[in-house]
């Protein structure tokens, strides 16, 4: 699978070109057409059947990142987040800006006043150190509007786990790419969307253009399965199978679709779990509202520490998500109806 290759690339909202190029090169031998729309979505047509239902599978290419907003006289870089990032996890983390490396810095704790030490650092108090000694030196390498990305190696962790950046949503892109290499007796369109992390912008345009009969969203989702968190607040648990969304902040999913998914999973021995949290959302939020409304389901891979410098996920969940969507597509329209 493409997971390692895609997560080593950089691409935030509005700057997804590296991911788009890699996916285009990978998928061209397996599909009938590939096009990029005006906002940057990569729309991949698997086949051109004249009859049968049209199914769109969506996964977003963008990751959270930091945008450079100012360069100080000392040569430090000020920034703002692109997407939702908790400022508490940023201090001392390595980042990459173009081909340049940097480290996120803040006032040293021994220089902070007692009251400052009791408060979490805000984005405005942080900066990126690229080793420049003055503004003029920094400006030779960085300009306002450049992006800083978390600098993290994707690698195996323990027995059957992966750690890396951008699992939200290169996990979904990886799954969608694998599915587009297979053959199904239906009109299958892959939508690798842009700008999900900034209010689901690309997916709204993709859905309006494609007009699918069914949409399937593939995501890397929240897992709070960790120390000092009660079981009821875990949302999802790595290693327990792909997570099916019932409700989130952007979508109420149709019970009849969920029931069919669980029946297929049970019949084929594929483990799954329900996403228990109501916070957060994904491209389903804009897709299911397109035109007259589109039946939509979301299937996610649990990931600890998403939107941070490094996430953790179980390889088995990735494989079982692939199996589940494969079974759904093979069951349309005889068993799976919408």
One Martini backbone bead per residue (centre of mass of N, CA, C, O) as a GRO file, in nm:
protein
  338
    1UNK     BB    1   0.102   0.033   0.007
    2UNK     BB    2   0.097   0.406   0.028
    3UNK     BB    3   0.135   0.519   0.314
    4UNK     BB    4   0.433   0.606   0.336
    5UNK     BB    5   0.451   0.784   0.084
    6UNK     BB    6   0.217   0.986   0.162
    7UNK     BB    7   0.325   1.073   0.456
    8UNK     BB    8   0.603   1.199   0.337
    9UNK     BB    9   0.432   1.407   0.234
   10UNK     BB   10   0.331   1.744   0.144
   11UNK     BB   11  -0.019   1.871   0.223
   12UNK     BB   12  -0.222   2.124   0.245
   13UNK     BB   13  -0.454   2.346   0.229
   14UNK     BB   14  -0.407   2.435  -0.112
   15UNK     BB   15  -0.129   2.213  -0.115
   16UNK     BB   16  -0.175   1.905  -0.278
   17UNK     BB   17   0.026   1.833  -0.522
   18UNK     BB   18   0.200   1.592  -0.429
   19UNK     BB   19  -0.033   1.393  -0.393
   20UNK     BB   20  -0.164   1.419  -0.671
   21UNK     BB   21   0.079   1.323  -0.837
   22UNK     BB   22   0.119   1.042  -0.710
   23UNK     BB   23  -0.168   0.932  -0.769
   24UNK     BB   24  -0.164   0.963  -1.073
   25UNK     BB   25   0.078   0.775  -1.130
   26UNK     BB   26  -0.041   0.519  -0.986
   27UNK     BB   27  -0.345   0.509  -1.142
   28UNK     BB   28  -0.337   0.527  -1.455
   29UNK     BB   29  -0.330   0.205  -1.529
   30UNK     BB   30  -0.640   0.152  -1.376
   31UNK     BB   31  -0.791   0.384  -1.537
   32UNK     BB   32  -0.987   0.592  -1.753
   33UNK     BB   33  -0.977   0.866  -1.564
   34UNK     BB   34  -0.812   1.193  -1.500
   35UNK     BB   35  -0.895   1.482  -1.293
   36UNK     BB   36  -0.872   1.836  -1.233
   37UNK     BB   37  -1.020   2.066  -1.075
   38UNK     BB   38  -1.048   2.404  -0.989
   39UNK     BB   39  -0.972   2.335  -0.671
   40UNK     BB   40  -0.805   2.023  -0.682
   41UNK     BB   41  -0.949   1.783  -0.732
   42UNK     BB   42  -0.929   1.427  -0.769
   43UNK     BB   43  -1.082   1.269  -1.047
   44UNK     BB   44  -1.165   0.916  -1.062
   45UNK     BB   45  -1.230   0.696  -1.329
   46UNK     BB   46  -1.266   0.366  -1.355
   47UNK     BB   47  -1.530   0.370  -1.536
   48UNK     BB   48  -1.793   0.355  -1.826
   49UNK     BB   49  -2.079   0.287  -1.742
   50UNK     BB   50  -2.420   0.311  -1.854
   51UNK     BB   51  -2.496   0.142  -1.603
   52UNK     BB   52  -2.579   0.181  -1.291
   53UNK     BB   53  -2.445   0.274  -1.014
   54UNK     BB   54  -2.308   0.564  -0.849
   55UNK     BB   55  -1.987   0.566  -0.687
   56UNK     BB   56  -1.839   0.762  -0.425
   57UNK     BB   57  -1.507   0.793  -0.314
   58UNK     BB   58  -1.370   0.964  -0.025
   59UNK     BB   59  -1.052   1.150   0.017
   60UNK     BB   60  -0.830   1.350   0.181
   61UNK     BB   61  -0.517   1.523   0.119
   62UNK     BB   62  -0.509   1.704   0.354
   63UNK     BB   63  -0.320   1.866   0.609
   64UNK     BB   64  -0.201   1.980   0.876
   65UNK     BB   65  -0.057   2.312   0.949
   66UNK     BB   66   0.171   2.590   0.884
   67UNK     BB   67   0.167   2.947   0.848
   68UNK     BB   68   0.350   3.200   0.737
   69UNK     BB   69   0.324   3.554   0.873
   70UNK     BB   70   0.625   3.615   0.990
   71UNK     BB   71   0.937   3.809   1.027
   72UNK     BB   72   1.177   3.869   1.233
   73UNK     BB   73   1.460   4.045   1.313
   74UNK     BB   74   1.598   3.760   1.418
   75UNK     BB   75   1.465   3.519   1.212
   76UNK     BB   76   1.190   3.446   1.297
   77UNK     BB   77   0.886   3.248   1.275
   78UNK     BB   78   0.561   3.313   1.222
   79UNK     BB   79   0.229   3.159   1.294
   80UNK     BB   80  -0.047   2.962   1.159
   81UNK     BB   81  -0.301   2.754   1.150
   82UNK     BB   82  -0.400   2.466   0.945
   83UNK     BB   83  -0.626   2.384   1.117
   84UNK     BB   84  -0.650   2.165   1.391
   85UNK     BB   85  -0.432   2.278   1.658
   86UNK     BB   86  -0.252   2.204   1.941
   87UNK     BB   87  -0.027   2.411   2.095
   88UNK     BB   88   0.088   2.207   2.321
   89UNK     BB   89   0.251   2.016   2.089
   90UNK     BB   90   0.486   2.215   1.954
   91UNK     BB   91   0.721   2.226   2.128
   92UNK     BB   92   1.028   2.125   1.976
   93UNK     BB   93   0.933   2.072   1.693
   94UNK     BB   94   0.986   1.952   1.388
   95UNK     BB   95   1.023   2.120   1.067
   96UNK     BB   96   0.909   2.191   0.723
   97UNK     BB   97   1.036   2.432   0.473
   98UNK     BB   98   1.040   2.303   0.214
   99UNK     BB   99   1.391   2.226   0.247
  100UNK     BB  100   1.364   2.331   0.536
  101UNK     BB  101   1.464   2.333   0.868
  102UNK     BB  102   1.297   2.329   1.196
  103UNK     BB  103   1.209   2.482   1.522
  104UNK     BB  104   0.994   2.501   1.781
  105UNK     BB  105   0.957   2.787   1.988
  106UNK     BB  106   1.015   2.930   2.326
  107UNK     BB  107   1.010   3.044   2.618
  108UNK     BB  108   1.183   2.974   2.870
  109UNK     BB  109   1.094   2.858   3.179
  110UNK     BB  110   1.310   3.036   3.347
  111UNK     BB  111   1.167   3.311   3.212
  112UNK     BB  112   0.909   3.262   3.339
  113UNK     BB  113   0.646   3.342   3.499
  114UNK     BB  114   0.451   3.190   3.723
  115UNK     BB  115   0.185   3.235   3.558
  116UNK     BB  116   0.288   3.128   3.284
  117UNK     BB  117   0.336   2.825   3.383
  118UNK     BB  118   0.007   2.777   3.418
  119UNK     BB  119   0.000   2.816   3.102
  120UNK     BB  120  -0.071   2.764   2.795
  121UNK     BB  121   0.060   2.792   2.503
  122UNK     BB  122   0.037   3.007   2.244
  123UNK     BB  123   0.079   3.068   1.921
  124UNK     BB  124   0.188   3.368   1.969
  125UNK     BB  125   0.446   3.240   2.147
  126UNK     BB  126   0.551   3.120   1.889
  127UNK     BB  127   0.826   2.976   1.688
  128UNK     BB  128   1.063   2.953   1.418
  129UNK     BB  129   1.379   2.789   1.394
  130UNK     BB  130   1.636   2.818   1.116
  131UNK     BB  131   1.923   2.962   1.188
  132UNK     BB  132   1.880   3.255   1.180
  133UNK     BB  133   2.011   3.603   1.247
  134UNK     BB  134   1.805   3.741   1.037
  135UNK     BB  135   1.568   3.854   0.833
  136UNK     BB  136   1.734   3.853   0.567
  137UNK     BB  137   1.816   3.556   0.585
  138UNK     BB  138   1.533   3.427   0.597
  139UNK     BB  139   1.427   3.556   0.319
  140UNK     BB  140   1.602   3.360   0.135
  141UNK     BB  141   1.399   3.094   0.222
  142UNK     BB  142   1.142   3.265   0.323
  143UNK     BB  143   0.787   3.327   0.295
  144UNK     BB  144   0.500   3.453   0.299
  145UNK     BB  145   0.284   3.156   0.298
  146UNK     BB  146   0.434   2.943   0.386
  147UNK     BB  147   0.487   2.604   0.483
  148UNK     BB  148   0.468   2.405   0.781
  149UNK     BB  149   0.584   2.077   0.857
  150UNK     BB  150   0.586   1.792   0.991
  151UNK     BB  151   0.881   1.603   1.098
  152UNK     BB  152   0.817   1.266   1.001
  153UNK     BB  153   0.860   0.931   1.036
  154UNK     BB  154   0.751   0.646   0.880
  155UNK     BB  155   0.683   0.365   1.106
  156UNK     BB  156   0.710   0.104   1.281
  157UNK     BB  157   0.517  -0.018   1.581
  158UNK     BB  158   0.574  -0.272   1.715
  159UNK     BB  159   0.286  -0.486   1.681
  160UNK     BB  160   0.108  -0.368   1.409
  161UNK     BB  161   0.217  -0.067   1.390
  162UNK     BB  162   0.188   0.289   1.323
  163UNK     BB  163   0.392   0.584   1.263
  164UNK     BB  164   0.276   0.924   1.183
  165UNK     BB  165   0.182   1.151   0.963
  166UNK     BB  166  -0.125   1.224   0.810
  167UNK     BB  167  -0.350   1.003   0.858
  168UNK     BB  168  -0.517   1.268   0.827
  169UNK     BB  169  -0.590   1.122   0.510
  170UNK     BB  170  -0.384   0.893   0.399
  171UNK     BB  171  -0.544   0.649   0.470
  172UNK     BB  172  -0.778   0.700   0.271
  173UNK     BB  173  -0.602   0.723   0.015
  174UNK     BB  174  -0.490   0.439   0.028
  175UNK     BB  175  -0.758   0.287   0.006
  176UNK     BB  176  -0.862   0.413  -0.258
  177UNK     BB  177  -0.629   0.323  -0.438
  178UNK     BB  178  -0.678   0.018  -0.403
  179UNK     BB  179  -0.974   0.012  -0.511
  180UNK     BB  180  -0.899   0.132  -0.805
  181UNK     BB  181  -0.745  -0.150  -0.882
  182UNK     BB  182  -1.018  -0.264  -0.896
  183UNK     BB  183  -1.311  -0.456  -0.990
  184UNK     BB  184  -1.646  -0.331  -1.070
  185UNK     BB  185  -2.013  -0.344  -1.136
  186UNK     BB  186  -1.963  -0.013  -1.150
  187UNK     BB  187  -1.971   0.329  -1.095
  188UNK     BB  188  -1.647   0.441  -1.017
  189UNK     BB  189  -1.547   0.713  -0.797
  190UNK     BB  190  -1.268   0.906  -0.719
  191UNK     BB  191  -1.223   1.145  -0.438
  192UNK     BB  192  -0.960   1.363  -0.403
  193UNK     BB  193  -0.962   1.596  -0.167
  194UNK     BB  194  -0.986   1.934  -0.064
  195UNK     BB  195  -1.007   2.127   0.219
  196UNK     BB  196  -1.116   1.975   0.482
  197UNK     BB  197  -0.967   2.140   0.724
  198UNK     BB  198  -1.149   2.398   0.585
  199UNK     BB  199  -1.469   2.322   0.560
  200UNK     BB  200  -1.522   2.112   0.323
  201UNK     BB  201  -1.475   2.224   0.021
  202UNK     BB  202  -1.408   2.009  -0.202
  203UNK     BB  203  -1.647   1.802  -0.163
  204UNK     BB  204  -1.880   1.980  -0.259
  205UNK     BB  205  -1.782   1.993  -0.555
  206UNK     BB  206  -1.758   1.693  -0.619
  207UNK     BB  207  -2.056   1.615  -0.567
  208UNK     BB  208  -2.185   1.811  -0.771
  209UNK     BB  209  -2.039   1.683  -1.019
  210UNK     BB  210  -2.092   1.366  -0.989
  211UNK     BB  211  -2.365   1.260  -0.873
  212UNK     BB  212  -2.417   1.038  -0.667
  213UNK     BB  213  -2.587   0.761  -0.516
  214UNK     BB  214  -2.315   0.706  -0.347
  215UNK     BB  215  -2.124   0.762  -0.042
  216UNK     BB  216  -1.777   0.711   0.062
  217UNK     BB  217  -1.594   0.759   0.357
  218UNK     BB  218  -1.241   0.798   0.415
  219UNK     BB  219  -1.073   0.772   0.740
  220UNK     BB  220  -0.899   0.932   0.999
  221UNK     BB  221  -0.960   0.889   1.342
  222UNK     BB  222  -1.040   0.916   1.656
  223UNK     BB  223  -0.832   0.821   1.949
  224UNK     BB  224  -0.877   0.792   2.322
  225UNK     BB  225  -0.691   0.537   2.371
  226UNK     BB  226  -0.580   0.605   2.696
  227UNK     BB  227  -0.462   0.744   2.949
  228UNK     BB  228  -0.702   0.878   3.164
  229UNK     BB  229  -0.943   0.742   2.995
  230UNK     BB  230  -1.247   0.665   2.961
  231UNK     BB  231  -1.408   0.434   2.779
  232UNK     BB  232  -1.652   0.627   2.688
  233UNK     BB  233  -1.411   0.835   2.551
  234UNK     BB  234  -1.253   0.689   2.308
  235UNK     BB  235  -1.444   0.638   2.041
  236UNK     BB  236  -1.186   0.459   1.966
  237UNK     BB  237  -1.005   0.136   1.892
  238UNK     BB  238  -0.727   0.004   1.831
  239UNK     BB  239  -0.775  -0.322   1.673
  240UNK     BB  240  -1.121  -0.326   1.632
  241UNK     BB  241  -1.158  -0.187   1.371
  242UNK     BB  242  -1.349  -0.024   1.185
  243UNK     BB  243  -1.531   0.283   1.185
  244UNK     BB  244  -1.871   0.368   1.240
  245UNK     BB  245  -2.082   0.622   1.168
  246UNK     BB  246  -2.365   0.785   1.322
  247UNK     BB  247  -2.241   1.061   1.450
  248UNK     BB  248  -2.169   1.409   1.400
  249UNK     BB  249  -2.119   1.751   1.356
  250UNK     BB  250  -2.222   1.704   1.026
  251UNK     BB  251  -2.370   1.407   1.067
  252UNK     BB  252  -2.647   1.190   0.989
  253UNK     BB  253  -2.673   0.857   0.964
  254UNK     BB  254  -2.819   0.604   0.799
  255UNK     BB  255  -2.949   0.320   0.936
  256UNK     BB  256  -2.986   0.140   0.677
  257UNK     BB  257  -2.686   0.148   0.601
  258UNK     BB  258  -2.556   0.047   0.862
  259UNK     BB  259  -2.698  -0.227   0.868
  260UNK     BB  260  -2.573  -0.336   0.605
  261UNK     BB  261  -2.279  -0.317   0.691
  262UNK     BB  262  -2.295  -0.505   0.942
  263UNK     BB  263  -2.402  -0.754   0.794
  264UNK     BB  264  -2.158  -0.789   0.606
  265UNK     BB  265  -1.944  -0.811   0.825
  266UNK     BB  266  -2.060  -1.056   0.973
  267UNK     BB  267  -2.072  -1.252   0.728
  268UNK     BB  268  -1.735  -1.194   0.674
  269UNK     BB  269  -1.563  -1.149   0.943
  270UNK     BB  270  -1.556  -0.831   1.005
  271UNK     BB  271  -1.435  -0.608   1.197
  272UNK     BB  272  -1.602  -0.364   1.416
  273UNK     BB  273  -1.700  -0.022   1.498
  274UNK     BB  274  -1.821   0.247   1.680
  275UNK     BB  275  -1.841   0.584   1.667
  276UNK     BB  276  -1.892   0.759   1.976
  277UNK     BB  277  -1.841   1.032   1.887
  278UNK     BB  278  -1.965   1.379   1.806
  279UNK     BB  279  -1.713   1.491   1.724
  280UNK     BB  280  -1.649   1.609   1.450
  281UNK     BB  281  -1.560   1.556   1.096
  282UNK     BB  282  -1.635   1.530   0.739
  283UNK     BB  283  -1.712   1.508   0.404
  284UNK     BB  284  -2.007   1.425   0.461
  285UNK     BB  285  -2.120   1.708   0.541
  286UNK     BB  286  -2.132   1.802   0.229
  287UNK     BB  287  -2.225   1.559   0.055
  288UNK     BB  288  -2.518   1.493   0.180
  289UNK     BB  289  -2.617   1.801   0.074
  290UNK     BB  290  -2.616   1.751  -0.217
  291UNK     BB  291  -2.856   1.864  -0.374
  292UNK     BB  292  -3.096   1.615  -0.292
  293UNK     BB  293  -2.910   1.414  -0.173
  294UNK     BB  294  -2.668   1.178  -0.022
  295UNK     BB  295  -2.592   0.876   0.042
  296UNK     BB  296  -2.393   0.821   0.349
  297UNK     BB  297  -2.073   0.688   0.448
  298UNK     BB  298  -1.842   0.617   0.729
  299UNK     BB  299  -1.499   0.495   0.720
  300UNK     BB  300  -1.264   0.431   0.986
  301UNK     BB  301  -0.939   0.483   1.120
  302UNK     BB  302  -0.789   0.452   1.406
  303UNK     BB  303  -0.621   0.743   1.571
  304UNK     BB  304  -0.375   0.850   1.749
  305UNK     BB  305  -0.296   1.185   1.756
  306UNK     BB  306  -0.432   1.367   1.579
  307UNK     BB  307  -0.306   1.662   1.466
  308UNK     BB  308   0.001   1.583   1.479
  309UNK     BB  309   0.330   1.476   1.459
  310UNK     BB  310   0.210   1.185   1.570
  311UNK     BB  311   0.063   0.883   1.485
  312UNK     BB  312  -0.147   0.589   1.572
  313UNK     BB  313  -0.183   0.263   1.407
  314UNK     BB  314  -0.348  -0.022   1.283
  315UNK     BB  315  -0.303  -0.245   1.035
  316UNK     BB  316  -0.569  -0.410   1.065
  317UNK     BB  317  -0.765  -0.173   1.017
  318UNK     BB  318  -0.682  -0.118   0.730
  319UNK     BB  319  -0.745  -0.399   0.612
  320UNK     BB  320  -1.049  -0.410   0.708
  321UNK     BB  321  -1.144  -0.165   0.554
  322UNK     BB  322  -1.086  -0.280   0.276
  323UNK     BB  323  -1.271  -0.529   0.299
  324UNK     BB  324  -1.538  -0.380   0.351
  325UNK     BB  325  -1.555  -0.209   0.092
  326UNK     BB  326  -1.530  -0.441  -0.104
  327UNK     BB  327  -1.795  -0.581  -0.018
  328UNK     BB  328  -1.986  -0.352  -0.079
  329UNK     BB  329  -1.925  -0.326  -0.386
  330UNK     BB  330  -2.000  -0.630  -0.450
  331UNK     BB  331  -2.314  -0.583  -0.332
  332UNK     BB  332  -2.372  -0.404  -0.568
  333UNK     BB  333  -2.729  -0.412  -0.575
  334UNK     BB  334  -2.826  -0.677  -0.430
  335UNK     BB  335  -2.760  -0.626  -0.111
  336UNK     BB  336  -2.684  -0.323  -0.147
  337UNK     BB  337  -2.900  -0.056  -0.058
  338UNK     BB  338  -3.024   0.313  -0.141
   0.00000   0.00000   0.00000
